[in-house]
Amino acid sequence: NLLVLPRGRCAMCRVVVMTEPTTAVFKDNNSVWRIEKITWWSEELDIWYRKNGYPEKIWKDNEGMPYGIVGVDDTSGETIDFQWFPTVEERDKEFTETLNTNSEYVEENPDD
């Protein structure tokens, strides 16, 4: 479960992992951003695409890619990127690889 953020941004970043490994918060000198595990249905994209007349193959399950990772700039609230995967396992693997290769954990369970 990994979202690829703009290259170079994570080289000097720190990451805070929430209680469940579904969200990671990255910090650098100028901004804070996070990546989150999502699904097509949790974001209600199936409803939006169906209401807006898209074909069933899209609104049903994003053409077989319903498990995603979203990156959000917490400073501006702007979405940075989305990545979609056909299985939970593929999404989770990408998420973990991103954390392991682009980040340094500075705190786990920050709300405890």
N, C-alpha and C positions, 0 to 999 in steps of 0.2 A: 504494500500500500504506500505508494510513493508519488509525490507530485514533484515534477521537475521544475524548479524555480529558475529564474534567470541565472545563467552561468556567472560565476565569480562572486555572487552575492553571499554565498554560504561559506566561502573560504575563511572569513574572519568572524563568523557568526557563532552565537551560542544558541542552544535549544533547550526549551523547557518542555518536558513531557507531562501531560496531564495524567490523572489516575489511571484511566484506560489508555492503551496506546492507539487512540483514535484521533488525537489532536496533538500537534506539536507546534510550539511557539518559538519563532526565531527572532533574535534581536541583533541589531547592529547599531552603530552610532546614530543613524538617521531615521530608522524606522523599526517597526515591529510587524511581523507577519506570521501567519499560521497556515498550516495545512491540516485538512480534516478528511477523514474517511466518510463518504456519503453513499447513498444509493439513489437510483433514478426515482424510486417511489418516496423516499424520505424527503426529497426536495420537491415532491409533487409535480415533477416534470411530465409524468404520464398524463396528468390532468390538464396541464397547460397545453401540451402538444395536441392532445385530443380535441380540446375546446377550440384550438386554432386551426383545425382542419388538416393536420398532418396525417399521413397514412398510418395504419395500425402498426406496421413493422417498426415505426419510429416511436409512437407514443406507448406501445405495449412494454418495451424493454430496451429502448435505445438501440435497436437492431442487434440485440444479443450482447450488449455491453452495458449492463445496468449498475456495475459497481465502480465507484469513482473516488477520486481524490481532487479536492479543490484547494487552491491557494488563495488567501485573502490578505491584502495589505491592511493590517489593523490600524495603521496610522490614517489612511485615507478611506478605508472601507471598500476599496476597489478590489474586484476579483482579478487575480494575477493569471490563473491558469486552471484548466480542468484536464484530467486524464480519466479515461474510461476503460474498464476491463471486463472480460466475460465471466470471470469467477472471483469470488471473495479471496481465494488463495493467491491469485495473481496480483490483485490489488494490494493485499497485505504484504506480499513479498516486495513489491515496488516501494511501498511506504517504508518498510524496515530498511531496505537497501539505501534509500535516500537519507534516512537518519544516520545510518552507519557510515556512509561515505562522504556526506556533506556537512556533518554537524558534530558538535561536541555537546554532550549532555551537561548542563550546569545545575539542573535541579529536577528531581522527580517528585510527583505528587505535590505541586506547589501550593495547593489549597489546604493541605493538612496542617 
